[in-house]
Amino acid sequence: MNIHWFCSFVPILALIGVLAAENKCSEADYDLVKYIKWQMEISKGGCNSPTPQKCHCKTKERRIIAFQIMLGNKKENLPKHAVVKFDKVITNIGGAYSPSTGIFTCPEDGAYSFAWTTMTGAGSRFNSELMVDGTVIAYNYNVAGSSNRSSSQTAVAELKKGNKAWIRTYHNHGYFVDNAWSSFSGFKI
């Protein structure tokens, strides 16, 4: 490395350190600091370089958590606030959803997206809600007239490790839900 080139960055680095320590950086200053640091990494062939030579970065591996479950059989006349046990596993990456209980148990803190679809037969209804540890997060209203009807809902919730999420019937409106067209899915954002 050229000594003169290196020495020209020393005053800049000192200024960056002072500004950062005193929290006097504007957003533009902060972006400039990030850009200068990135340029220095490129010159050294470091971790953030487009062509790193030897990286000693400590990165946290992102854990994938996702499930897609369908109903294996139609459900009829479910009681008030019954857990809807979606039991035909399509995807269950991370194993956080239990098809035997119908409950997703959060394996790590984060924001999660959930979606569910129900289909009910003509003249019937199947209203449901997404629950997180006993609190209603979202509702799905599904009342069919003279033909079958499907209804979908999506919700995003911030969960902590150990929180539980599930779909349950809303009051006494779990009269009929068809299996092939009904599903529950979720994933960590």
N, CA, C and O of each residue as an XYZ file, in Angstrom:
756
protein
N       0.848     -1.171      0.000
C       0.000      0.000      0.000
C       0.889      1.228      0.000
O       1.945      1.224      0.634
N       0.491      2.261     -0.686
C       1.223      3.511     -0.772
C       1.074      4.271      0.544
O      -0.045      4.509      0.998
N       2.204      4.656      1.163
C       2.210      5.340      2.457
C       1.497      6.684      2.364
O       0.736      7.033      3.266
N       1.723      7.446      1.297
C       1.085      8.749      1.143
C      -0.427      8.618      1.094
O      -1.142      9.420      1.695
N      -0.915      7.616      0.385
C      -2.355      7.376      0.285
C      -2.923      7.085      1.659
O      -3.957      7.632      2.042
N      -2.246      6.222      2.398
C      -2.702      5.851      3.733
C      -2.718      7.060      4.663
O      -3.671      7.247      5.419
N      -1.690      7.865      4.614
C      -1.590      9.029      5.495
C      -2.679     10.051      5.215
O      -3.075     10.781      6.123
N      -3.171     10.123      3.996
C      -4.238     11.079      3.696
C      -5.554     10.687      4.366
O      -6.411     11.545      4.582
N      -5.727      9.410      4.696
C      -6.945      8.971      5.356
C      -6.892      9.135      6.873
O      -7.937      9.136      7.523
N      -5.713      9.273      7.442
C      -5.601      9.388      8.893
C      -6.362     10.598      9.423
O      -7.118     10.442     10.382
N      -6.207     11.809      8.849
C      -6.982     12.944      9.356
C      -8.495     12.746      9.181
O      -9.282     13.154     10.035
N      -8.889     12.121      8.078
C     -10.312     11.870      7.846
C     -10.847     10.928      8.908
O     -11.920     11.167      9.463
N     -10.118      9.864      9.199
C     -10.553      8.918     10.222
C     -10.633      9.581     11.585
O     -11.549      9.295     12.356
N      -9.692     10.462     11.898
C      -9.726     11.178     13.171
C     -10.970     12.051     13.247
O     -11.632     12.088     14.284
N     -11.298     12.753     12.166
C     -12.492     13.592     12.139
C     -13.747     12.739     12.284
O     -14.666     13.110     13.015
N     -13.795     11.619     11.604
C     -14.935     10.712     11.707
C     -15.119     10.276     13.150
O     -16.235     10.275     13.670
N     -14.025      9.907     13.789
C     -14.100      9.468     15.185
C     -14.626     10.557     16.096
O     -15.440     10.276     16.976
N     -14.190     11.784     15.914
C     -14.641     12.903     16.743
C     -16.126     13.169     16.515
O     -16.889     13.299     17.471
N     -16.537     13.249     15.243
C     -17.947     13.511     14.947
C     -18.851     12.416     15.495
O     -19.896     12.703     16.079
N     -18.451     11.170     15.310
C     -19.258     10.058     15.786
C     -19.329     10.053     17.307
O     -20.394      9.798     17.871
N     -18.208     10.333     17.986
C     -18.170     10.333     19.445
C     -19.054     11.429     20.022
O     -19.661     11.247     21.078
N     -19.129     12.563     19.336
C     -19.919     13.672     19.840
C     -21.341     13.675     19.275
O     -22.111     14.595     19.551
N     -21.694     12.665     18.495
C     -23.022     12.548     17.882
C     -23.419     13.809     17.120
O     -24.570     14.241     17.181
N     -22.464     14.397     16.402
C     -22.736     15.607     15.642
C     -22.875     15.322     14.148
O     -22.879     16.253     13.343
N     -22.986     14.071     13.773
C     -23.100     13.734     12.360
C     -24.541     13.926     11.904
O     -25.481     13.492     12.569
N     -24.697     14.582     10.764
C     -26.008     14.626     10.131
C     -26.174     13.312      9.376
O     -25.241     12.513      9.290
N     -27.354     13.097      8.838
C     -27.571     11.868      8.074
C     -26.646     11.816      6.864
O     -26.126     10.754      6.523
N     -26.442     12.959      6.214
C     -25.543     13.015      5.057
C     -24.107     12.721      5.480
O     -23.387     11.999      4.791
N     -23.685     13.293      6.639
C     -22.339     13.013      7.152
C     -22.171     11.528      7.428
O     -21.144     10.931      7.107
N     -23.206     10.943      8.033
C     -23.146      9.525      8.367
C     -23.006      8.681      7.098
O     -22.225      7.730      7.063
N     -23.767      9.034      6.052
C     -23.667      8.310      4.779
C     -22.272      8.452      4.180
O     -21.727      7.494      3.631
N     -21.694      9.652      4.287
C     -20.344      9.879      3.788
C     -19.340      9.022      4.552
O     -18.435      8.438      3.956
N     -19.501      8.948      5.858
C     -18.619      8.128      6.693
C     -18.709      6.663      6.268
O     -17.692      5.983      6.132
N     -19.939      6.186      6.062
C     -20.106      4.796      5.619
C     -19.427      4.560      4.282
O     -18.797      3.523      4.073
N     -19.558      5.537      3.363
C     -18.955      5.402      2.044
C     -17.429      5.374      2.148
O     -16.782      4.563      1.486
N     -16.854      6.241      2.963
C     -15.394      6.273      3.125
C     -14.907      4.952      3.705
O     -13.921      4.386      3.232
N     -15.601      4.464      4.729
C     -15.197      3.178      5.322
C     -15.278      2.052      4.293
O     -14.415      1.175      4.250
N     -16.323      2.085      3.466
C     -16.478      1.056      2.440
C     -15.339      1.136      1.433
O     -14.790      0.110      1.032
N     -14.981      2.357      1.022
C     -13.869      2.535      0.089
C     -12.567      2.005      0.686
O     -11.762      1.396     -0.018
N     -12.363      2.233      1.970
C     -11.152      1.727      2.618
C     -11.144      0.203      2.640
O     -10.096     -0.417      2.462
N     -12.306     -0.400      2.857
C     -12.400     -1.855      2.837
C     -12.061     -2.402      1.455
O     -11.367     -3.411      1.328
N     -12.561     -1.721      0.416
C     -12.249     -2.147     -0.947
C     -10.740     -2.105     -1.175
O     -10.162     -3.031     -1.743
N     -10.109     -1.017     -0.725
C      -8.669     -0.883     -0.953
C      -7.885     -1.965     -0.223
O      -6.807     -2.361     -0.665
N      -8.423     -2.440      0.888
C      -7.737     -3.501      1.637
C      -8.196     -4.888      1.205
O      -7.612     -5.892      1.613
N      -9.261     -4.950      0.366
C      -9.799     -6.257     -0.025
C     -10.490     -6.917      1.155
O     -10.430     -8.138      1.302
N     -11.146     -6.127      2.000
C     -11.744     -6.618      3.240
C     -13.134     -7.189      3.076
O     -13.580     -7.518      1.977
N     -13.805     -7.294      4.217
C     -15.102     -7.976      4.311
C     -16.178     -7.394      3.414
O     -16.955     -8.136      2.812
N     -16.231     -6.071      3.319
C     -17.284     -5.436      2.545
C     -16.865     -5.152      1.108
O     -17.602     -4.509      0.360
N     -15.721     -5.613      0.734
C     -15.213     -5.400     -0.610
C     -15.954     -6.290     -1.597
O     -16.353     -7.403     -1.254
N     -16.142     -5.795     -2.844
C     -16.740     -6.665     -3.858
C     -15.884     -7.910     -4.124
O     -16.393     -8.930     -4.587
N     -14.577     -7.819     -3.827
C     -13.691     -8.967     -4.009
C     -12.860     -9.160     -2.736
O     -11.659     -8.891     -2.738
N     -13.494     -9.625     -1.645
C     -12.743     -9.790     -0.399
C     -11.643    -10.831     -0.551
O     -11.804    -11.838     -1.242
N     -10.525    -10.564      0.110
C      -9.404    -11.495      0.018
C      -9.412    -12.460      1.196
O      -9.282    -13.670      1.011
N      -9.558    -11.944      2.369
C      -9.627    -12.812      3.540
C     -10.568    -12.142      4.516
O     -10.248    -11.086      5.061
N     -11.706    -12.733      4.742
C     -12.725    -12.093      5.554
C     -12.778    -12.728      6.934
O     -12.828    -13.950      7.072
N     -12.767    -11.887      7.937
C     -12.897    -12.352      9.312
C     -14.175    -11.782      9.929
O     -14.251    -11.546     11.135
N     -15.172    -11.567      9.077
C     -16.436    -10.994      9.540
C     -17.165    -11.997     10.421
O     -17.089    -13.208     10.213
N     -17.869    -11.466     11.403
C     -18.733    -12.300     12.228
C     -20.159    -11.965     11.839
O     -20.699    -10.934     12.239
N     -20.757    -12.836     11.061
C     -22.128    -12.591     10.626
C     -23.056    -13.570     11.328
O     -22.701    -14.721     11.582
N     -24.254    -13.084     11.635
C     -25.250    -13.926     12.258
C     -26.026    -14.631     11.151
O     -26.588    -13.983     10.268
N     -26.054    -15.936     11.203
C     -26.781    -16.694     10.196
C     -28.269    -16.514     10.432
O     -28.746    -16.682     11.554
N     -29.000    -16.176      9.388
C     -30.440    -15.960      9.498
C     -31.155    -17.301      9.469
O     -30.965    -18.099      8.552
N     -31.962    -17.534     10.461
C     -32.723    -18.771     10.567
C     -34.030    -18.616      9.799
O     -34.737    -17.624      9.973
N     -34.353    -19.587      8.953
C     -35.594    -19.539      8.180
C     -36.697    -20.229      8.972
O     -36.553    -21.367      9.418
N     -37.792    -19.513      9.134
C     -38.968    -20.038      9.818
C     -40.158    -19.774      8.909
O     -40.484    -18.620      8.633
N     -40.816    -20.842      8.437
C     -41.947    -20.686      7.528
C     -42.802    -21.946      7.537
O     -42.289    -23.058      7.664
N     -44.118    -21.756      7.400
C     -44.999    -22.922      7.291
C     -46.149    -22.628      6.344
O     -46.581    -21.484      6.200
N     -46.639    -23.684      5.699
C     -47.816    -23.651      4.829
C     -48.571    -24.943      5.119
O     -48.074    -26.037      4.850
N     -49.776    -24.807      5.670
C     -50.551    -25.964      6.113
C     -51.956    -25.869      5.520
O     -52.522    -24.780      5.422
N     -52.510    -27.006      5.128
C     -53.892    -27.055      4.631
C     -54.721    -27.907      5.581
O     -54.183    -28.602      6.442
N     -56.030    -27.843      5.413
C     -56.897    -28.748      6.168
C     -56.892    -30.106      5.483
O     -57.067    -30.192      4.267
N     -56.694    -31.158      6.253
C     -56.725    -32.508      5.703
C     -58.143    -32.990      5.463
O     -58.395    -33.765      4.540
N     -59.074    -32.529      6.298
C     -60.487    -32.913      6.197
C     -61.356    -31.700      6.490
O     -60.941    -30.773      7.186
N     -62.588    -31.722      5.938
C     -63.506    -30.623      6.231
C     -63.854    -30.645      7.718
O     -63.789    -31.688      8.368
N     -64.223    -29.487      8.241
C     -64.605    -29.360      9.650
C     -66.025    -28.806      9.691
O     -66.368    -27.879      8.958
N     -66.845    -29.394     10.563
C     -68.228    -28.956     10.694
C     -68.590    -28.741     12.157
O     -68.130    -29.461     13.044
N     -69.425    -27.733     12.385
C     -69.984    -27.454     13.707
C     -68.934    -27.393     14.814
O     -69.106    -27.990     15.877
N     -67.864    -26.679     14.559
C     -66.846    -26.497     15.594
C     -67.419    -25.603     16.698
O     -68.136    -24.646     16.406
N     -67.112    -25.903     17.950
C     -67.644    -25.090     19.051
C     -67.020    -23.699     19.116
O     -66.064    -23.396     18.402
N     -67.574    -22.870     19.975
C     -67.098    -21.505     20.182
C     -65.622    -21.504     20.546
O     -65.195    -22.239     21.436
N     -64.833    -20.666     19.846
C     -63.404    -20.462     20.093
C     -62.563    -21.742     19.986
O     -61.552    -21.885     20.673
N     -62.986    -22.658     19.128
C     -62.223    -23.896     18.911
C     -61.003    -23.600     18.035
O     -61.097    -22.829     17.081
N     -59.867    -24.209     18.358
C     -58.675    -24.095     17.524
C     -58.928    -24.858     16.228
O     -59.345    -26.016     16.253
N     -58.678    -24.210     15.111
C     -58.807    -24.872     13.815
C     -57.472    -25.556     13.552
O     -56.452    -24.892     13.365
N     -57.482    -26.868     13.538
C     -56.245    -27.634     13.368
C     -55.999    -27.909     11.885
O     -56.459    -28.905     11.326
N     -55.254    -26.984     11.270
C     -54.800    -27.207      9.899
C     -53.736    -28.294     10.008
O     -52.730    -28.111     10.693
N     -53.952    -29.426      9.335
C     -53.121    -30.591      9.633
C     -52.412    -31.239      8.442
O     -51.673    -32.207      8.626
N     -52.616    -30.736      7.244
C     -51.938    -31.301      6.070
C     -50.723    -30.430      5.763
O     -50.849    -29.364      5.160
N     -49.549    -30.892      6.182
C     -48.325    -30.099      6.084
C     -47.823    -30.048      4.645
O     -47.584    -31.076      4.013
N     -47.672    -28.829      4.148
C     -47.057    -28.602      2.840
C     -45.594    -28.213      3.072
O     -44.685    -28.767      2.453
N     -45.388    -27.249      3.976
C     -44.061    -26.768      4.353
C     -44.076    -26.461      5.846
O     -45.038    -25.889      6.358
N     -43.007    -26.842      6.541
C     -42.886    -26.506      7.961
C     -41.400    -26.337      8.291
O     -40.835    -27.097      9.077
N     -40.779    -25.320      7.672
C     -39.352    -25.080      7.854
C     -39.128    -24.515      9.257
O     -39.691    -23.482      9.618
N     -38.325    -25.185     10.017
C     -38.085    -24.784     11.405
C     -38.933    -25.564     12.390
O     -38.650    -25.557     13.588
N     -39.982    -26.247     11.904
C     -40.809    -27.101     12.748
C     -41.570    -26.378     13.852
O     -41.881    -26.986     14.876
N     -41.877    -25.098     13.671
C     -42.523    -24.315     14.719
C     -44.042    -24.482     14.747
O     -44.683    -24.133     15.739
N     -44.621    -25.011     13.670
C     -46.066    -25.243     13.634
C     -46.355    -26.696     13.974
O     -45.717    -27.599     13.433
N     -47.313    -26.930     14.867
C     -47.705    -28.290     15.253
C     -49.040    -28.636     14.598
O     -50.069    -28.076     14.977
N     -49.046    -29.557     13.613
C     -50.310    -29.931     12.982
C     -51.256    -30.668     13.936
O     -52.467    -30.672     13.713
N     -50.731    -31.284     14.983
C     -51.601    -31.996     15.923
C     -52.356    -31.051     16.860
O     -53.441    -31.388     17.333
N     -51.791    -29.873     17.129
C     -52.466    -28.907     18.002
C     -53.026    -27.714     17.236
O     -53.926    -27.029     17.723
N     -52.492    -27.458     16.022
C     -52.907    -26.297     15.252
C     -52.255    -25.008     15.721
O     -52.717    -23.918     15.385
N     -51.179    -25.126     16.497
C     -50.554    -23.955     17.104
C     -49.123    -23.760     16.612
O     -48.341    -24.706     16.525
N     -48.802    -22.498     16.291
C     -47.446    -22.090     15.938
C     -46.798    -21.554     17.212
O     -47.346    -20.666     17.864
N     -45.626    -22.096     17.568
C     -44.884    -21.612     18.728
C     -43.649    -20.885     18.222
O     -42.792    -21.478     17.567
N     -43.564    -19.609     18.528
C     -42.495    -18.754     18.013
C     -41.133    -19.212     18.546
O     -40.926    -19.241     19.759
N     -40.200    -19.570     17.651
C     -38.889    -20.038     18.087
C     -37.891    -18.924     18.398
O     -36.908    -19.161     19.100
N     -38.128    -17.708     17.884
C     -37.228    -16.580     18.156
C     -37.950    -15.263     17.927
O     -38.885    -15.181     17.131
N     -37.505    -14.239     18.633
C     -38.099    -12.908     18.528
C     -38.071    -12.407     17.085
O     -37.144    -12.706     16.332
N     -39.097    -11.644     16.710
C     -39.109    -11.041     15.389
C     -40.505    -10.690     14.927
O     -41.487    -10.910     15.637
N     -40.581    -10.141     13.730
C     -41.863     -9.827     13.097
C     -42.250    -11.011     12.214
O     -41.423    -11.554     11.481
N     -43.506    -11.395     12.296
C     -44.004    -12.549     11.550
C     -45.243    -12.155     10.752
O     -46.071    -11.365     11.205
N     -45.348    -12.719      9.567
C     -46.516    -12.515      8.725
C     -47.331    -13.806      8.717
O     -46.786    -14.892      8.520
N     -48.634    -13.680      8.932
C     -49.543    -14.827      8.915
C     -50.656    -14.555      7.913
O     -51.079    -13.414      7.732
N     -51.124    -15.615      7.266
C     -52.256    -15.508      6.339
C     -53.069    -16.784      6.429
O     -52.521    -17.870      6.619
N     -54.371    -16.646      6.292
C     -55.200    -17.838      6.240
C     -56.400    -17.596      5.344
O     -56.908    -16.482      5.217
N     -56.832    -18.690      4.727
C     -57.971    -18.687      3.816
C     -58.920    -19.783      4.253
O     -58.496    -20.892      4.578
N     -60.218    -19.464      4.260
C     -61.228    -20.482      4.547
C     -62.249    -20.470      3.419
O     -62.564    -19.426      2.847
N     -62.754    -21.654      3.120
C     -63.831    -21.762      2.139
C     -64.994    -22.468      2.799
O     -64.827    -23.508      3.435
N     -66.168    -21.897      2.642
C     -67.360    -22.499      3.222
C     -68.382    -22.782      2.133
O     -68.380    -22.155      1.073
N     -69.256    -23.742      2.419
C     -70.259    -24.161      1.440
C     -71.442    -23.220      1.370
O     -71.653    -22.395      2.259
N     -72.212    -23.353      0.302
C     -73.391    -22.526      0.084
C     -74.319    -22.575      1.300
O     -74.607    -23.644      1.839
N     -74.777    -21.399      1.716
C     -75.710    -21.315      2.838
C     -75.067    -21.496      4.206
O     -75.775    -21.597      5.208
N     -73.749    -21.537      4.265
C     -73.074    -21.747      5.540
C     -72.160    -20.575      5.846
O     -72.093    -19.607      5.088
N     -71.457    -20.675      6.965
C     -70.504    -19.624      7.344
C     -69.357    -20.242      8.132
O     -69.484    -21.303      8.742
N     -68.223    -19.526      8.093
C     -67.076    -19.928      8.901
C     -66.260    -18.678      9.202
O     -65.377    -18.296      8.434
N     -66.563    -18.062     10.312
C     -65.845    -16.867     10.729
C     -64.739    -17.288     11.692
O     -64.939    -18.150     12.549
N     -63.564    -16.666     11.537
C     -62.408    -17.092     12.334
C     -61.563    -15.894     12.728
O     -61.787    -14.781     12.253
N     -60.599    -16.127     13.589
C     -59.710    -15.071     14.051
C     -58.329    -15.632     14.334
O     -58.179    -16.792     14.719
N     -57.314    -14.783     14.135
C     -55.934    -15.132     14.458
C     -55.680    -14.698     15.894
O     -55.936    -13.552     16.264
N     -55.178    -15.617     16.689
C     -54.896    -15.357     18.099
C     -53.390    -15.410     18.334
O     -52.689    -16.215     17.721
N     -52.899    -14.557     19.217
C     -51.525    -14.637     19.707
C     -51.615    -14.573     21.222
O     -51.965    -13.539     21.791
N     -51.300    -15.674     21.862
C     -51.350    -15.779     23.325
C     -52.650    -15.237     23.909
O     -52.631    -14.504     24.898
N     -53.777    -15.597     23.300
C     -55.081    -15.216     23.835
C     -55.585    -13.857     23.396
O     -56.674    -13.456     23.807
N     -54.838    -13.132     22.580
C     -55.265    -11.824     22.085
C     -55.612    -11.923     20.609
O     -54.852    -12.488     19.824
N     -56.764    -11.372     20.231
C     -57.170    -11.374     18.827
C     -56.299    -10.387     18.054
O     -56.174     -9.223     18.433
N     -55.700    -10.869     16.964
C     -54.850    -10.033     16.113
C     -55.591     -9.622     14.836
O     -55.424     -8.498     14.361
N     -56.413    -10.529     14.275
C     -57.147    -10.233     13.038
C     -58.348    -11.169     12.918
O     -58.376    -12.251     13.504
N     -59.339    -10.721     12.141
C     -60.568    -11.494     11.918
C     -60.700    -11.867     10.445
O     -60.144    -11.206      9.569
N     -61.452    -12.947     10.191
C     -61.767    -13.371      8.838
C     -63.260    -13.711      8.811
O     -63.700    -14.662      9.458
N     -64.025    -12.931      8.064
C     -65.481    -13.082      7.992
C     -65.828    -13.818      6.708
O     -65.466    -13.366      5.621
N     -66.525    -14.950      6.816
C     -66.826    -15.773      5.654
C     -68.248    -16.316      5.755
O     -68.501    -17.284      6.472
N     -69.174    -15.684      5.031
C     -70.567    -16.126      4.977
C     -70.921    -16.352      3.517
O     -70.861    -15.431      2.703
N     -71.293    -17.592      3.191
C     -71.623    -17.934      1.804
C     -73.116    -17.770      1.566
O     -73.936    -18.102      2.422
N     -73.452    -17.261      0.408
C     -74.859    -17.120      0.006
C     -75.324    -18.377     -0.706
O     -75.385    -19.452     -0.111
N     -75.651    -18.237     -1.986
C     -76.186    -19.366     -2.750
C     -75.094    -20.248     -3.358
O     -75.394    -21.273     -3.971
N     -73.824    -19.852     -3.189
C     -72.732    -20.698     -3.691
C     -71.568    -20.661     -2.692
O     -71.568    -19.877     -1.743
N     -70.584    -21.526     -2.930
C     -69.415    -21.572     -2.042
C     -68.710    -20.221     -2.036
O     -68.784    -19.460     -3.001
N     -68.027    -19.938     -0.932
C     -67.312    -18.661     -0.826
C     -66.028    -18.859     -0.039
O     -65.989    -19.586      0.953
N     -64.968    -18.187     -0.513
C     -63.722    -18.213      0.256
C     -63.424    -16.804      0.742
O     -63.867    -15.813      0.162
N     -62.664    -16.747      1.819
C     -62.292    -15.471      2.405
C     -60.876    -15.603      2.953
O     -60.516    -16.635      3.519
N     -60.072    -14.545      2.782
C     -58.677    -14.581      3.233
C     -58.368    -13.379      4.108
O     -59.031    -12.344      4.039
N     -57.349    -13.544      4.929
C     -56.894    -12.472      5.796
C     -55.389    -12.601      5.991
O     -54.850    -13.707      5.985
N     -54.717    -11.475      6.161
C     -53.284    -11.437      6.426
C     -53.044    -10.522      7.613
O     -53.720     -9.506      7.769
N     -52.076    -10.884      8.453
C     -51.736    -10.053      9.613
C     -50.241    -10.151      9.874
O     -49.615    -11.172      9.589
N     -49.682     -9.090     10.413
C     -48.280     -9.064     10.816
C     -48.247     -8.806     12.310
O     -48.934     -7.912     12.807
N     -47.450     -9.586     13.027
C     -47.368     -9.440     14.479
C     -45.919     -9.528     14.927
O     -45.134    -10.309     14.389
N     -45.577     -8.719     15.916
C     -44.254     -8.795     16.523
C     -44.338     -9.799     17.659
O     -45.086     -9.604     18.617
N     -43.568    -10.872     17.550
C     -43.627    -11.952     18.528
C     -42.319    -12.095     19.291
O     -41.250    -11.726     18.805
N     -42.428    -12.626     20.472
C     -41.281    -12.978     21.294
C     -41.178    -14.503     21.321
O     -42.165    -15.208     21.113
N     -39.984    -14.989     21.576
C     -39.769    -16.434     21.650
C     -40.742    -17.035     22.665
O     -40.859    -16.560     23.794
N     -41.435    -18.087     22.236
C     -42.393    -18.770     23.100
C     -43.833    -18.339     22.909
O     -44.740    -19.040     23.356
N     -44.081    -17.177     22.243
C     -45.455    -16.771     21.945
C     -46.105    -17.833     21.075
O     -45.436    -18.502     20.288
N     -47.407    -17.981     21.222
C     -48.154    -18.963     20.436
C     -49.198    -18.249     19.582
O     -49.852    -17.307     20.030
N     -49.340    -18.720     18.336
C     -50.321    -18.141     17.404
C     -51.144    -19.275     16.800
O     -50.620    -20.351     16.511
N     -52.452    -19.019     16.611
C     -53.332    -20.041     16.040
C     -54.575    -19.371     15.459
O     -54.852    -18.198     15.709
N     -55.308    -20.150     14.680
C     -56.594    -19.722     14.140
C     -57.678    -20.417     14.954
O     -57.588    -21.613     15.232
N     -58.702    -19.660     15.332
C     -59.815    -20.257     16.069
C     -61.129    -19.739     15.506
O     -61.168    -18.731     14.800
N     -62.203    -20.447     15.831
C     -63.523    -20.012     15.391
C     -63.924    -18.751     16.143
O     -63.582    -18.561     17.310
N     -64.651    -17.905     15.446
C     -65.143    -16.671     16.045
C     -66.540    -16.943     16.591
O     -67.458    -17.235     15.824
N     -66.705    -16.854     17.877
C     -67.962    -17.141     18.570
C     -68.511    -18.485     18.113
O     -67.801    -19.488     18.182
N     -69.741    -18.530     17.655
C     -70.342    -19.817     17.255
C     -70.459    -19.958     15.750
O     -71.382    -20.612     15.264
N     -69.543    -19.358     15.000
C     -69.685    -19.373     13.551
C     -68.703    -20.308     12.871
O     -68.157    -19.968     11.821
N     -68.469    -21.479     13.445
C     -67.603    -22.478     12.831
C     -68.416    -23.608     12.251
O     -68.155    -24.777     12.533
N     -69.421    -23.260     11.424
C     -70.347    -24.267     10.942
C     -69.749    -25.202      9.906
O     -69.920    -26.417     10.002
N     -69.048    -24.657      8.914
C     -68.500    -25.535      7.879
C     -67.297    -24.880      7.203
O     -67.370    -23.734      6.759
N     -66.189    -25.621      7.130
C     -65.018    -25.169      6.385
C     -64.528    -26.348      5.545
O     -64.349    -27.457      6.050
N     -64.317    -26.091      4.268
C     -63.900    -27.138      3.336
C     -62.388    -27.317      3.396
O     -61.648    -26.350      3.579
N     -61.940    -28.542      3.244
C     -60.514    -28.835      3.424
C     -59.633    -28.404      2.262
O     -58.617    -27.747      2.491
N     -59.970    -28.739      1.047
C     -59.059    -28.535     -0.086
C     -58.779    -27.058     -0.368
O     -57.781    -26.738     -1.014
N     -59.623    -26.175      0.092
C     -59.498    -24.761     -0.240
C     -59.138    -23.905      0.965
O     -59.170    -22.677      0.875
N     -58.800    -24.520      2.081
C     -58.529    -23.773      3.304
C     -57.094    -24.014      3.762
O     -56.623    -25.151      3.790
N     -56.405    -22.926      4.123
C     -54.993    -23.056      4.503
C     -54.584    -21.984      5.506
O     -55.277    -20.984      5.697
N     -53.449    -22.220      6.135
C     -52.868    -21.312      7.125
C     -51.369    -21.288      6.858
O     -50.747    -22.340      6.706
N     -50.781    -20.084      6.798
C     -49.350    -19.994      6.550
C     -48.756    -18.869      7.379
O     -49.460    -17.972      7.842
N     -47.437    -18.939      7.557
C     -46.737    -17.891      8.289
C     -45.256    -17.978      8.045
O     -44.735    -19.029      7.673
N     -44.570    -16.857      8.258
C     -43.122    -16.842      8.111
C     -42.548    -15.647      8.848
O     -43.230    -14.646      9.066
N     -41.274    -15.769      9.230
C     -40.567    -14.659      9.868
C     -40.130    -13.692      8.788
O     -39.565    -14.095      7.771
N     -40.391    -12.429      9.011
C     -40.026    -11.391      8.038
C     -38.546    -11.068      8.173
O     -38.031    -10.219      7.446
